[in-house]
Amino acid sequence: MRSRRAVAANLLILRRSEAKTKSAVVEADLTAAIGDEVLTDVGDGITLCHQSFGNPADPPMLMIMGLGMQMIAWHDEFCSELANRGFHAVRFDNRDMGRSTHHPSRPPGLRHLALRRAARGSYSLDDMAADARRLVDALGLGPVHVVGASMGGMIAQLLAIHHADVVRSLTSIMSTTGGMLVGQPSPGIVRQLLRRPPTGREQIAAHAERLFRVIGSPEPHFDGRAIRQQALRSFDRGFNPAGSARHMGAVVTARSRARELAQVKAPTTVIHGKLDRLVPISGGRATARAIPGAKLVEIDGMGHDMPRAMWPQILDAIEANARSDDDAAVE
């Protein structure tokens, strides 16, 4: 394994100059060193499963995924492309997802969610941000570039607010401030989310495809086959519908971060699709307004997902934001 990683790292260095030229559609170079999945005890009874891409000597980038989604929702090719651009990308399963610790508490019921009240024994987005901080410390990553999608963007924002010493830059994707007047889905979308999911493997895949037909990017960017494959892979890694409910409980009970976001000093880019129905673009715009100096990147034709055709624009924005921190450090 070590020899394979060494060869991959050397190939990565040789390709860095080529990676600066971006094509219209990303064809990620999978020679970027891909680490094994690793379980790390981060304290407070939580073990997180994580995986790295690229050269550990490169600037670290922590990838935080959203509600009910495993770390593999950051596609292998997407993470490999970040590695090819000179970053050590680290993705991980949030608590209650995939191969990370599954919480023993009873998931919140519809009443708790409707009233935005925490269920007994539940956890918060702040707890999940603390998990991420402790993972950074446990792995000795030092200050990291933080990239979060959807609920992961909320967690990333809390890292930048309350754990600023470990955040080099912040990229918040298809997320929001938590304010009640921005980034809120319609009642119809909420009803879709609250439907009890099936339990069978193939039925779960079909359910995921139906859901993303509603909240994801429309044709020609919708890829039902890729969504089903992702759902099947996630099912096989660690199916935990109760974890998704607890994630939702953490989101709906979270306070607004709008005022606290004014404290963020890290270079920030906010990325949002103009056709997002789950977290409408008002949430992204509010996030960018709340953070001093934040850059807003609005993407035409993008819903609440990251279609492959939009990867170049998303990757360019992530890289530019991270490089702005490097440039500031040099100055």
N, C-alpha and C positions, 0 to 999 in steps of 0.2 A: 504493500500500500504506500509506503514512504517513497519508493522509487517511482511509482506512478505519479504521485503528487509532485515530486521534484521535476519530472519531465514535463508535467502539465504546467508547472509554474514557469519553467524556462520558455515553453511555447507561448505562454501568456505575455512574457516580457517582449518576445520577438514580434508579437502581433499588436502591441500597444499603438505603434505608429499608424498601423492600418486602421485601427478601431476609431481613429479620429475622423475618418471619412464615413459619414452615416448614409446608408442607403434608404430608399423610400420605404422599404419593408425590411424589418430586422430579420436577419438570418444569423442567430446567435451562434458563436463559436463554442461548442461544448467541450473543447479541449481545456477550457478554464477549469482549474482544479476544483473538484466537487468533493467535499468532505462527507464522511459517514454521518448518519443521524446519531446524536449524542444526547444522553440524559444528564442534566446537571441539577443538583439540589441547590436551590437559591434561598432556602430558609423559609420560615413560617409555614412549614409543611407542604411546600410547593416544589415540585420537580418539573423543569421545563425541557422539552425536546427541541433541539436546535440543529442546524446544519449550515455549513459555511461554503462559500464559493470564492475562488481566487486565492491570491497570495496573502497570507496573514501579515506580511510586512506592509501591505498597502493600507490606505486610510480605511478604517472600519465603517460599515454602513449597516445599521440595524433596521430590519424590515418587519413591520408590525401589521398583521392582517386584521380583518374586520369580524363582525358579529357572526358567530357560527361557522367561521371559515378556518381551515387548517393552514399551516404555513405553506403547503404546496400550492395554495392559490396564488402565491408568488411563483409563477411558472419557472421551471428549471432554466428555460432559455432566456427568460427575462433576467434572472439572477446571474446567469453566465455572461450576459451582455454587460451587466454592471461590472463584473469581474474583468471583462475584456477592456473596459474603460478605465481600469486602474483602481477599483475599489474592492475591499474585502467584505463581501456581502454576507450577512448573517440573518437567516430567517428562523423563526421559532413558532411553535404552537403556543398560543395563549393558554393559560390555565383553563381547564374544562374542555379542551379541544385536542383532537388527535392523540398523540402519545404523551402529552403533558398530564399532570395530575388532574383527575376528575373530582370535582367537589362533592362531598357527601350530602350536602343539605338538600332539602326538598326544593324543587324549582318553583318560582313564583307562579301563582295562578292568574287567570284573566282579571280577577278583581284587583290584585296587586298592581298589575301592569296598567289597567285602566285608571287607577287612582294614583299612579306613580309613587307607590309606597314600597319600601324595601320589605322583602320577605325575611322571616326569621333565619338567621345563619347565612344571609346572603353576603356578597362582596360588592365592591364598588369599582368604578373606573380608576380611582386613586390607588386601590389595591393592585390593579393590573399594571398601572404605571410603575408601582413599587417593584412588582415582579420583574419588569423590564430593566429597571435600574439595577436590581440585584444580579440579573443575568450579566449585564455589562461588567459589573464589579467581579463576579465569579470567573468570568472568562478573561479578565485583565485587558479588556479592549480599550480602556481609557475613554476620552471624549469621542463620541460617535456621531456620524451623520445619521439622522433619524428620518425614516420614511414610513408613514402610516396611511392606510387606506380605510375609509369609512369609520367604523368604530376604532380601528387602529390609528386613524388620524386623531381621534379624540384622545387616545392614550398617548400618542406622540406629543400632542399639545400639552398634556399634563406633565410629561417629562420635561418639556422646555420651560414650563412654568415653575415646577417644584424641584426639579433635579437639573437645573441649568448647567451645573458644573460638568455634566457628562454629555451635553448636547452641543455639537459643533455646528450643525445646521438642521433645519426642520423643513420637511416637505409633507404637507397635509393634502391628501388626495380624496376627493369626493366625500368630504367630511363637513362639519359645522361646529358652531360655537356652543351648542346646547341651548341657545336662546329659543324661547317658545314661538317667536314670530318669524323665525328664519329656518330654512332647511327641514321643514316638517312635511312628511308624506301626507297624501290625501287619505281620507277614511277608507277608501277602497283598497289602497295599497296596504294599509294597516290590517285590514281584514284578511288579505292574502297572507301576510306574515303570521297571523295568529291561528291560521288553520293548522290542525294537528297533522304533522307529516306522516307519511306511511312508514312502515318499518322494514319492508323487504328491500333487498339490494337493488333490483331493477326498478322497483317502484320509486325508490329514493332518487334514482337517476332521472326518471321521467318527471318527478316532482320538481327537481332542480331546473330542468329545461323549461317547464311551464312557468316557474317563478321568474327566470331571467328573460323570458319572452315579455314579461310585464315590466320589469325594472331595468333590464339591460339595454344595450344599444340595439336599435332596430336594423333591419336589412339595409345595406348588404353586409353589415358587420356582425350580425348575430350568427353564432356558430353552435347550433344545438348539439352536434356530435362532440365537440370539444367540452361542452358543459357536462354532458352525460359521462364522458370519460373521466373528467375531474371528480364528479360525484362518486363514481364507482371506486376510484382510487382512494378518495377520502373515507368512504364506507369501510374499505378494507384496512385502512390504517387505524381507525378508531371512531366508530359511530357513537355519538353521544348527544341525542336530541335534548336531554335535560340541560346540557351545557349551553346550548343555544338559547334556551329560555332564561337561564341565569345571566347570560350575556345581555339579553334584552332588558332584564331587570336592572342591570348595572347602567345601561344607557338611559332608560326612562327615568331613573331616580337621580341622575347626575344633575348637579347645579350648572347654571350657565357659566361658561368660562370667559365670556366677552370682556369683562373688566380685567381679569387676571392676565389675559393675553397681551394686554398693553405692556406687561413686564418683560415679554420675550425679547431677548437681545440677539439671539442666534439668527443668522441670515435665513429668511423664510420664503418659500414658494408655495402657493396654494394652487392645486390643479383640480379642475372640475369640468364635468361634461355638461353641455348646455341642455341635454335631453334627459338628465337624471330625474327620475320620478320618485325614487326612494328618499334621497336627500337632495331636494331641488337646489339649483345653483345659487339661490339666495343664501344658503348656508356657507358656500364657498366664498361668496362675495363679502359676507359679514366677517368671516374669518380673516380675509385679507385686510379689511378695513380696521380690524381690531389690533393687528400686529404691526407695530411701526416698521415702515420700510418694506413690508411684504409685497411680493410680486404675485399677480394673479394670472394664471394661464387658463383660459376658457377654451374647451375643445368642441368644435362642431361635430354633431352626429354621435356623441358619446353619452351613454346612459350610465347606470350604476354598475359599471364594469370597466375593464381595460382591454378592449379589443386589440388583437395583434396589429392591425393596421395603424393604431394610434401609438404603438410602442415607441417608434422613433421620437415623436413629439414629447411623450412622457419621459423617456430616458434622457433626452436632451435637457429637459427642464430640471430633472433631478441632478444631473451632472453639473449643469451651469450653477445651480444653487450651491452645491457642495464645493465647487471650484471657487466660488466667491468667498467662502470662508478661508480656503487655502491662500487666495490672493491677499486677503486682509491680514492673515498671519505673517505673510512675507513683508508687507508694508510695515 
